[in-house]
Amino acid sequence: MNARASLLALALFVPLGCLPPAYSIYERPLPPGGVLMVRGALSDSVLWVDGKMIGELGDYPEGVRLPPGEHLIEIRHERYHTRYFEIRLADGEVRAVEVTLAEVLD
């Protein structure tokens, strides 16, 4: 029996309920960590975490996934003073932080 015939025979005799569910990339378990959501700051403010630039806040409306533990957060904008704060995220935690920026006076 060739490979094609074997597959056809298998398809005819194995009930669909016995097969494992289809794998989807959307069903993969998330890596450990939590989610930081920054609210209130301008969408073109830049998010920095632990000294590394992440990107503009507007690019992350669902928040940023971070490993569990302590993190130094910076919100930078060219027309506003930089805001610094520290957070501690637990595994699976979703933390929303309200940030207000003070405008730089010329």
Buried (B, 14 or more C-beta within 10 A) or exposed (E): EEEEEEEEEEEEEEEEEEEEEEEEEEEEEEEEBBBBBBEEBBEEBBBBBEEEEBEBBEEBEEBBBBEBEEBEBBBBBEEBEBBEEEBEBEEEBEBEBEBEBEEEEE
